[in-house]
């Protein structure tokens, strides 16, 4: 194979916003929600900060600030916000997921796996956390563990396209080339170029075909 597999797994931060904005008594939270909707993350961060100052014990406000910081690529700050969220409410499974995402971004893969696992224990049908753990396992070169996670995601949601991509590159790393090709094809069927990965997928398919020839 002429080229190494690129680390192109996309880390999805698909938080449920329902809880964050279930309490609209604070105008700061309402303003922050609207800012998130239009991707004005600086304004969101400013208003979540004001909300946390007004009510320091309201976990969703800290969680929302973590969300804004994440989108601003302030991963260390986002990590602090998510950790504050679970300090207030240890069962906030999306915050555990957020910690896992930030730790993955920061290259702390073992810690990320622990956080994703906590999230799955709190919400066993939350495929994003299992997918995130699969990514961390992949980056940590635990390919068999990554496969187990991606398989579980696909069982929960057979249309979760990125899980097929993750499973494909894990299979490729383990030299299960026929399985990798099947998953690349399925990923393309489901997602096409929606994730900006179609060129990479075609390259990886070509690598496998050249290796087998």
N, C-alpha and C positions, 0 to 999 in steps of 0.2 A: 504494500500500500504506500503510495508516494507521499501522502500528506497525513498528518496527525489529525485526529478528530478535534474540531474546534469546540471550546467550551461555550456553546451558544444557548444553554438552557436559559429560558426567560423566567425570572422570578416574579410571580404574579402576587401583587398585594391586593387581593380582592376582599377587602374588609366589608362586613355588613354595616352600612351606615345607619340602619334603622335604630339601633340602640343609642348610637352617638347622638342622634337628634330627636330621641323620643321625648326629651324634656326641653321644650322650647321656651321655658320661662325666662331664660336669659337672652337678651337681645344679642349678646356677643356670640352665643351659639348659633342663633339664626343667621347672623351675618357671616359667621365662619362657614356654615353649611352652604350658603349661596356662593361664597368664594370658592369652595371646593368644587362646586358644580361647574363653575366657569374656569377652573384650573388657575385661579389666582391664589397660589399657595402662600405667598407672602402675606396677603391680607388674612387668609385663613389662620396662619400661624399667629399673627398679631391678635386676632380676636379669640382664639383658643387660649392664648396666654392670659388675656384679660379675664376670660371665663374661669381659668384655674385660680387666678388671684381672688376673684369674687367668691368662689366656692372651691377651696383647695381639696375637699374630700369627695368631689364629684368625679368618679372614675372616667366616665365617657369624655369629659373635657380634656383630661390628660391623654386619653386614647386618641382623640381627634387631633391634638397637637402633635402626637407621634406620627399620625398619618400625614399631616402637613409637612413635618420635618422629613419624613421619608421621601415624599415627592420632590422636596427640595434637595434631595441627596445628602441631607444632614444625618447620616446614619447613626453616628454616635449620640447625637441629641435625640433622635427618634428612639433609640434604645433606652435612654434614660426615661423618656416619657412613657414608654410601654411598661418599663419596670415599675414606675410609679403607679401605673394603672393597676397592676396586679398586687402591688403593696396595699392598695385600697380594697381591691376585689380580686382575690386569688383565683376565682373561678372564671375570670374574664378570658375565655379561650382564644378570642381573636387577638388579645394583647400578647398571649403566649406565642401565637403565630407570628405576630409582628416582631417579637423579640427574635424568633427564629430567622425571619427574613433579614433583619438587620445584622445578625451574627453571621449569616451566610455572606452578605455583602462585605462584611469586615474580615472574612476569611477564617472565622471561628467555627469551623464545621462541626466539631464534636459538641460544642455548646449549643449550636443551632439544632442539631439532632435531638438533644435533650428537650429543648423548648418546643419543637414540633411534636415530640412524643407527648409532652404534657397537654398540648392543645388537643391532640387526638383522644387522649383519655377523658378530657372534659366534654368533647363532642366527637363521637366516633364516626359520624357520618359527614365530617367536614373534609372533603377531598383536597382542598387547597393545602391544608396542613400536611397531609400525607404526601402530596406532590412536592411540597417544599422540603420535606424530609428526604424524599427520593433525590432531589437536586443536591442536597447537602451530602448525602451518601455517595452520589456520583462524583462530586468534586473531591471527596475524601478517598476516592478510588475503591469504595466498597460496592462494587458493581452488582454483586448478588443481592445485597440488601436494597440497593436502588431498584433492582428488578421487582423485588417483593413489594416495594411501595408503589411503583408504577402499575403493577398488576392490580393492587387493591384499588387505586384510583379508577382504573378502567372498569373494575367490577361495580364500583359505586356509580360511575357515570361513563357509559360506553362511548359517549361523544366528546370526552375530554381530550381534545386533539394533542395538546402538549405532552400529555402522559405517553402517547404513542411515540412522540419524538424522543422523549427521555428514555423510554424502553428501547427504542431503536439504537441510540448511541451506546447504551449500556450493553446491549446484545453485540454490537459491533466491537466494543472493547473486549468482550469475552470471546470474540471470534465466532459468534453464532450468526453467521452472515445471512443465511436464508431468513431467519426470524427478523433480523434487522431490516432486510429489504421489505418484508411484509409490513412492518410497522411504519417504515418511511412512506410506503404507498398509502397506508391508511391515514397517516398524518396529512399528506397532501390532499387526499380526498376530503378530509374534514376541514382543513384550515387553508389550503392553498398558500397564498402569500400574506395572509392576515397578520402573521407575526413577524414578517420580514425574514423568514427562514427558508424560503423556497430555493434560493440560489445555493445555500449551504446544503440543503437536503439533496439537491441534484448532484452536488460535488461529492458528497459522501456515498451516494449510490454509485456514481462513476468509479470512486475509489474501490468499492467492493467488487464491482464488475471487472475492473482491471486486475485486482488481486486474484480473483478466481480464474482469470484467463491466463 
